[in-house]
């Protein structure tokens, strides 16, 4: 399987840092409240939260990044991801109804974007492949469009 672009690792790290920062602010507020209310020692909430956040911020993104991969053949797009629960998804290209290429500000800063495939059906009808270069995502989009047009003809 083809790995994701290296910039996606930084995107994953930054998303983890943003989530951790929010939790740390909440923990700091809880710590201050407990200090005032029951004279709890400084760090009684903040320290455990900080320890718990070490994995999702420093270790998790690298493991998640390495777990992702994709492969496109002439009929299907194969995706694999997941550290604890491994997911293998096969998207038949004939079932794709439309395709988006999306890029947020953090992704743009690191030169990656997402390919989003919308398929027929209601449950799990949206499949996202993150961490592609803009060129790769647009090439895949055009290849899939050509495949869809060929099936309609």
C-alpha positions in Angstrom: 0.0 0.0 0.0 1.1 3.6 -0.6 1.8 5.6 2.5 0.4 9.1 3.1 2.5 12.2 2.4 4.9 13.2 5.2 3.1 16.5 5.8 0.0 14.5 7.1 2.0 13.5 10.2 2.4 17.1 11.1 -1.3 17.7 10.5 -2.1 14.8 12.9 0.3 16.2 15.5 -1.1 19.7 15.4 -4.7 18.4 15.7 -3.6 16.3 18.7 -1.9 19.4 20.2 -5.1 21.5 19.7 -7.2 18.9 21.5 -4.6 18.6 24.3 -4.5 22.3 24.8 -8.2 22.5 25.2 -8.1 19.7 27.8 -5.2 21.3 29.6 -7.1 24.6 30.0 -10.2 22.7 31.3 -7.9 20.7 33.7 -6.2 24.0 34.9 -9.6 25.5 35.6 -10.7 22.4 37.5 -7.4 22.5 39.4 -7.9 26.1 40.4 -11.5 25.4 41.5 -10.4 22.4 43.6 -7.6 24.4 45.2 -10.0 27.1 46.3 -12.9 24.8 47.3 -11.1 21.9 49.1 -7.5 23.1 49.4 -6.3 20.4 47.0 -2.6 20.6 46.1 -1.6 22.3 42.9 -1.5 19.9 40.0 -3.9 17.4 41.5 -6.0 17.5 38.3 -3.5 19.0 35.9 -0.6 16.5 36.4 -2.7 13.3 35.7 -4.3 15.0 32.6 -0.8 15.9 31.4 0.4 12.4 31.8 -2.6 10.9 30.1 -2.1 13.3 27.1 1.5 12.2 26.5 0.4 9.2 24.4 -2.2 11.0 22.1 0.1 13.9 21.5 3.6 12.4 21.2 3.2 8.7 20.3 -0.3 8.4 18.8 0.1 10.5 15.7 3.2 8.7 14.5 1.5 5.3 15.0 -1.7 6.5 13.2 0.3 7.9 10.3 2.2 4.7 9.8 -1.0 2.7 9.9 -2.5 4.5 7.0 -2.1 3.3 3.4 -4.0 3.2 0.1 -3.9 1.5 -3.2 -6.0 2.2 -6.3 -6.5 -0.4 -9.0 -8.6 -0.2 -12.1 -11.9 -1.1 -10.3 -11.4 -0.3 -6.6 -9.8 2.0 -4.1 -8.4 0.1 -1.1 -7.8 2.0 2.2 -6.2 0.7 5.3 -5.9 2.4 8.7 -6.1 2.0 12.4 -3.7 1.3 15.2 -5.9 -0.6 17.7 -8.7 -1.6 15.4 -7.4 -2.1 11.9 -9.9 -1.1 9.1 -9.7 -2.3 5.5 -12.1 -0.4 3.2 -12.7 -1.2 -0.4 -14.5 1.4 -2.4 -15.8 0.1 -5.8 -15.2 3.0 -8.2 -18.5 2.3 -10.0 -20.3 3.2 -6.8 -18.8 6.7 -6.5 -21.3 9.4 -7.1 -19.1 12.5 -6.6 -15.7 13.4 -5.4 -14.3 16.3 -3.4 -10.8 17.5 -2.8 -10.7 19.3 0.5 -7.9 21.3 2.2 -8.1 23.1 5.5 -5.6 25.8 6.7 -3.4 23.4 8.6 -3.3 20.9 5.7 -2.6 23.7 3.3 0.4 24.8 5.4 1.9 21.3 5.1 1.0 20.7 1.5 -1.6 17.9 1.9 -5.3 17.6 1.2 -8.1 15.0 1.5 -9.9 13.1 -1.2 -13.5 12.5 -0.2 -15.5 9.9 -2.1 -19.3 10.0 -1.8 -20.9 6.6 -2.7 -24.4 5.3 -3.1 -26.2 4.4 0.1 -26.8 6.1 3.4 -24.5 4.3 6.0 -20.8 4.8 5.5 -21.5 6.6 2.2 -18.6 9.0 2.6 -15.0 7.7 2.5 -12.1 10.1 3.2 -8.5 9.6 2.2 -6.3 12.2 4.0 -2.7 13.1 3.5 -2.4 13.3 -0.3 -0.5 15.9 -2.2 -2.8 18.2 -4.2 -1.4 16.8 -7.4 -2.0 13.2 -6.4 -5.6 14.0 -5.1 -6.5 15.7 -8.4 -5.0 13.0 -10.5 -7.0 10.3 -8.5 -10.1 12.4 -8.9 -9.7 12.6 -12.6 -8.9 8.9 -12.9 -12.1 8.0 -10.9 -14.2 10.5 -13.0 -12.9 8.8 -16.2 -13.8 5.4 -14.7 -17.3 6.6 -13.9 -17.8 8.0 -17.4 -16.5 4.8 -18.9 -19.0 2.7 -16.8 -21.9 5.0 -17.9 -21.0 4.7 -21.6 
